[in-house]
Amino acid sequence: MEQVQQPQARERILAAAATLIAESGADAASIRDVCTAAGVTAPTVYHHFGDKRGLLDAVAADGFERYLAEKRELRPSADPVEDLRRGWNRHVEFGIRNPALYGLMYGGARVGPHPAAKEGEQLLRRIVERIDDAKLLSLPVDEAVQTIHAATVGTTLLLISDPDAPGVRGLSERNREAALNATLITRSSGATRGLPAHAEMLLAALAQAGDTPFTFGERAIFLELLARLTTHPHSEGES
């Protein structure tokens, strides 16, 4: 019976702590309050989590699992740049829906990232690598990943901490496009028009395509020409 009760007690403690954190914040969620809400004694909490820091880390890990479950549902499309936009939007939306939990996951006094954050960064890296395969990155993959990640987290934390600040309306979209413009060869927003935009879209599509009617050499030449078109300063508005 004890083997069955122990996991149940741990889950009750986690659920109670998550609820209290959502209602009052991490600082206000005391071990005593968690014990009362979960119907356990303090030694049970210490047995499972060591101390309050261990409990908060476990709640954050549970939050990352919820966040990653949503991210895993997203299937790659033919356009990795749009996948990146979609991932940014999901990230910000999760933070706004779960402000206290997000602050525990990405904010606070933690030194270094939470161990559970690694998979989220790997998901971002895979999208950025697809963009790099399409020859659309202006930075090395590592630098692009960190630039986008920092911009996403910083934007989300700001929206959580001061959602009614002047100029905050549309902030996520503005920062998202600024991050893309800082990491991509060309502007990839819907505002991009003309031949560079078409060349960029074709580059992305070819990077994801399987068989094509081109030989290896023809494909390489075609990709090189398309990449040149995306950065040609006179390719828009030419007569």
Order of alpha helices (4+ residues) and beta strands (2+ residues): alpha-alpha-alpha-alpha-alpha-alpha-alpha-alpha-alpha-alpha-alpha
